[in-house]
Amino acid sequence: MKAVISRRALLVVAAVLVLLVVAFVAGAWVGVDWGGSFCGYQVLPQASSNASLLHRELLYLDAGDTKALREAVDMELDGELLTICLLTKSPAGSSRDAVEAARPILRRIASYRKERPPSYSATYAAGLDASVARRLQDCLDEAAASPPPR
């Protein structure tokens, strides 16, 4: 007996193979496209920026310039706080658990900033956008007023 393969069976096998190839190519394309990203953010520029800031802070520390170190850390903290505030308001890409985990951090920093307001260099303070400063303060005020977790 000779095995007979119908035309319909051949078409089904061909269609499945084509779908597998398309899925593989699409997966490879997405993998190449997202290779340097993590959750939509470029990892290398973020890491380079952080390394640069930390290096500058270490130089201030080595020189014993605590005032410049405090100013640099306050500016860096402001940037991180703005990011946290924006992501807790519109948690695109953040889980509910991540947002809830960020709230005590904001509350703790709000308490700290109430005791020790940030210090900025005159140049930075002159260039600081009032709306950004207001948004940051509103976020910290809201965090300070929010109830602690149960």
GIDAPE-V886190 format. One record per residue. N is the residue number from 0. OMEGA is omega in degrees with one decimal (* if undefined). NEAR is the number of other ideal C-beta (glycine too) atoms within 10 Angstrom. Layout:
# GIDAPE-V886190
n=N omega=OMEGA near=NEAR
n=N omega=OMEGA near=NEAR
This chain:
# GIDAPE-V886190
n=0 omega=-179.1 near=3
n=1 omega=179.2 near=3
n=2 omega=-178.8 near=4
n=3 omega=178.4 near=6
n=4 omega=-177.1 near=8
n=5 omega=178.5 near=8
n=6 omega=179.4 near=7
n=7 omega=179.0 near=8
n=8 omega=177.9 near=10
n=9 omega=179.2 near=10
n=10 omega=178.4 near=10
n=11 omega=179.0 near=11
n=12 omega=179.3 near=11
n=13 omega=179.4 near=10
n=14 omega=178.9 near=10
n=15 omega=179.1 near=10
n=16 omega=178.4 near=10
n=17 omega=178.2 near=10
n=18 omega=177.6 near=10
n=19 omega=178.8 near=10
n=20 omega=179.3 near=10
n=21 omega=179.1 near=10
n=22 omega=179.1 near=10
n=23 omega=-179.6 near=10
n=24 omega=178.8 near=10
n=25 omega=177.9 near=10
n=26 omega=178.5 near=10
n=27 omega=179.6 near=10
n=28 omega=178.8 near=10
n=29 omega=178.7 near=10
n=30 omega=178.0 near=9
n=31 omega=-178.1 near=9
n=32 omega=-176.3 near=9
n=33 omega=-174.6 near=11
n=34 omega=-178.2 near=8
n=35 omega=-175.4 near=11
n=36 omega=172.8 near=11
n=37 omega=-178.4 near=9
n=38 omega=175.8 near=9
n=39 omega=-179.7 near=8
n=40 omega=175.9 near=10
n=41 omega=-174.2 near=11
n=42 omega=-175.1 near=12
n=43 omega=177.7 near=9
n=44 omega=178.8 near=10
n=45 omega=179.8 near=11
n=46 omega=178.6 near=10
n=47 omega=178.7 near=11
n=48 omega=178.8 near=12
n=49 omega=179.6 near=11
n=50 omega=178.6 near=10
n=51 omega=178.9 near=10
n=52 omega=-179.9 near=15
n=53 omega=178.1 near=12
n=54 omega=178.6 near=10
n=55 omega=179.8 near=14
n=56 omega=176.9 near=16
n=57 omega=176.9 near=11
n=58 omega=176.2 near=13
n=59 omega=179.8 near=18
n=60 omega=178.9 near=13
n=61 omega=-179.8 near=9
n=62 omega=-179.3 near=10
n=63 omega=-178.3 near=8
n=64 omega=-176.1 near=13
n=65 omega=178.9 near=10
n=66 omega=179.2 near=10
n=67 omega=177.9 near=17
n=68 omega=178.8 near=18
n=69 omega=179.0 near=16
n=70 omega=-179.2 near=19
n=71 omega=-179.7 near=21
n=72 omega=177.5 near=15
n=73 omega=178.5 near=17
n=74 omega=178.8 near=16
n=75 omega=178.5 near=16
n=76 omega=177.3 near=15
n=77 omega=179.6 near=18
n=78 omega=179.3 near=12
n=79 omega=179.3 near=11
n=80 omega=178.2 near=20
n=81 omega=177.8 near=14
n=82 omega=179.3 near=11
n=83 omega=-179.0 near=19
n=84 omega=179.8 near=19
n=85 omega=-177.6 near=13
n=86 omega=176.3 near=15
n=87 omega=176.6 near=19
n=88 omega=-180.0 near=11
n=89 omega=-170.4 near=9
n=90 omega=177.1 near=13
n=91 omega=179.2 near=9
n=92 omega=178.8 near=10
n=93 omega=178.3 near=16
n=94 omega=177.4 near=9
n=95 omega=178.4 near=8
n=96 omega=179.4 near=8
n=97 omega=178.5 near=12
n=98 omega=179.4 near=14
n=99 omega=177.8 near=12
n=100 omega=-179.3 near=12
n=101 omega=-176.0 near=18
n=102 omega=177.7 near=17
n=103 omega=177.9 near=13
n=104 omega=177.2 near=14
n=105 omega=-179.5 near=19
n=106 omega=180.0 near=19
n=107 omega=-180.0 near=12
n=108 omega=177.6 near=18
n=109 omega=177.9 near=19
n=110 omega=179.0 near=13
n=111 omega=-178.1 near=13
n=112 omega=176.7 near=19
n=113 omega=179.3 near=11
n=114 omega=-177.6 near=6
n=115 omega=178.1 near=10
n=116 omega=-178.3 near=9
n=117 omega=174.6 near=17
n=118 omega=-178.4 near=14
n=119 omega=172.9 near=18
n=120 omega=-179.4 near=14
n=121 omega=-179.2 near=7
n=122 omega=-179.8 near=9
n=123 omega=-178.5 near=15
n=124 omega=179.6 near=12
n=125 omega=-178.6 near=8
n=126 omega=-177.2 near=9
n=127 omega=-179.9 near=14
n=128 omega=-177.4 near=8
n=129 omega=-179.4 near=7
n=130 omega=177.5 near=8
n=131 omega=178.2 near=11
n=132 omega=179.3 near=14
n=133 omega=179.4 near=10
n=134 omega=178.5 near=15
n=135 omega=-179.9 near=19
n=136 omega=177.1 near=12
n=137 omega=179.2 near=11
n=138 omega=179.7 near=20
n=139 omega=177.2 near=20
n=140 omega=178.4 near=12
n=141 omega=179.0 near=16
n=142 omega=-179.9 near=23
n=143 omega=-178.2 near=15
n=144 omega=-177.1 near=9
n=145 omega=-178.3 near=13
n=146 omega=177.7 near=7
n=147 omega=-179.1 near=7
n=148 omega=-179.8 near=9
n=149 omega=* near=3
